[in-house]
């Protein structure tokens, strides 16, 4: 399940910690967090699922819920191999889900 459809108070702290209150199977909201640095990397100035530590080579990291359905988008300036900063974004709902009130990388 897309986590943002069953969450409240979604935010990204410290540039890489995704936090929210997620619904569990009983319909209760529980606090949850996941370190995005464990699942997203920087591949020559582009976000990469399955990589690690994107925030170490990123600037101006920001998060917002966009569009009518509130799609969770992470944006940052990522450094490429030459040190140039490239503005990029990634839809966190592509691979982050809600598993009974806990974030899950899919």
C-alpha positions as CSV (number, residue, x, y, z in Angstrom):
1,X,0.0,0.0,0.0
2,X,1.3,3.5,-0.8
3,X,2.2,4.8,2.6
4,X,1.0,8.4,1.9
5,X,-2.6,7.2,1.5
6,X,-2.6,5.9,5.0
7,X,-0.5,8.5,6.8
8,X,-0.6,11.8,8.6
9,X,2.1,14.3,9.5
10,X,4.5,13.1,6.8
11,X,7.8,14.8,6.9
12,X,11.5,14.4,6.2
13,X,13.8,15.3,9.1
14,X,17.6,15.9,8.8
15,X,17.4,15.5,5.1
16,X,17.0,11.7,5.1
17,X,14.7,10.5,7.9
18,X,11.1,9.9,6.6
19,X,8.6,10.1,9.5
20,X,4.8,9.9,9.7
21,X,1.9,8.4,11.6
22,X,0.8,5.4,9.7
23,X,-2.3,3.3,10.0
24,X,-1.9,-0.2,11.1
25,X,-4.2,-3.2,10.5
26,X,-6.4,-2.2,13.4
27,X,-6.9,1.3,12.0
28,X,-4.7,2.9,14.7
29,X,-2.1,5.5,13.8
30,X,1.4,4.7,15.0
31,X,4.6,6.6,14.7
32,X,7.0,5.3,12.0
33,X,10.3,6.3,10.5
34,X,12.7,5.0,7.9
35,X,16.2,6.2,7.0
36,X,16.1,7.0,3.3
37,X,19.9,6.9,3.2
38,X,19.7,3.1,3.5
39,X,17.6,2.8,0.3
40,X,18.4,5.8,-2.0
41,X,21.8,6.7,-3.4
42,X,23.2,9.3,-5.8
43,X,24.3,7.9,-9.2
44,X,26.2,10.6,-11.0
45,X,23.7,13.3,-10.1
46,X,20.5,11.2,-10.1
47,X,18.5,9.5,-7.3
48,X,19.0,5.8,-7.4
49,X,16.7,3.2,-5.7
50,X,18.8,0.5,-4.1
51,X,21.8,2.8,-3.5
52,X,22.8,4.4,-0.2
53,X,23.7,7.7,1.4
54,X,22.2,10.1,-1.2
55,X,22.2,12.9,1.4
56,X,26.0,12.9,1.7
57,X,26.3,14.4,-1.8
58,X,23.1,16.4,-1.8
59,X,22.2,20.1,-1.2
60,X,18.9,21.9,-0.5
61,X,17.0,18.7,0.4
62,X,13.3,19.3,0.6
63,X,10.1,17.3,0.8
64,X,6.5,18.0,-0.2
65,X,3.2,16.3,-0.9
66,X,2.3,17.3,-4.5
67,X,-0.8,17.3,-6.6
68,X,-4.4,16.4,-5.7
69,X,-3.4,13.0,-4.3
70,X,-0.5,14.3,-2.3
71,X,2.3,12.4,-4.0
72,X,5.3,12.3,-1.7
73,X,8.2,14.0,-3.6
74,X,11.8,14.4,-2.3
75,X,13.8,17.0,-4.1
76,X,17.5,17.9,-3.9
77,X,20.5,19.2,-5.7
78,X,22.7,16.1,-6.3
79,X,26.3,16.3,-7.1
80,X,27.5,14.5,-10.3
81,X,31.0,13.0,-10.7
82,X,32.4,16.4,-11.8
83,X,31.0,18.1,-8.7
84,X,28.2,19.9,-10.6
85,X,24.9,20.2,-8.7
86,X,21.8,18.8,-10.6
87,X,18.3,19.4,-9.4
88,X,16.5,16.1,-9.1
89,X,13.3,14.6,-7.6
90,X,12.1,11.2,-6.6
91,X,8.6,9.9,-5.8
92,X,8.9,8.1,-2.5
93,X,5.7,6.1,-3.1
94,X,7.4,4.2,-5.9
95,X,9.2,2.0,-3.4
96,X,8.2,2.9,0.1
97,X,5.0,1.3,1.5
98,X,3.1,0.9,4.7
99,X,3.2,-2.6,6.2
100,X,0.9,-2.7,9.2
101,X,2.0,0.7,10.5
102,X,5.7,0.4,9.6
103,X,7.5,1.8,6.6
104,X,8.7,-0.9,4.2
105,X,11.1,-0.7,1.2
106,X,9.6,-2.6,-1.7
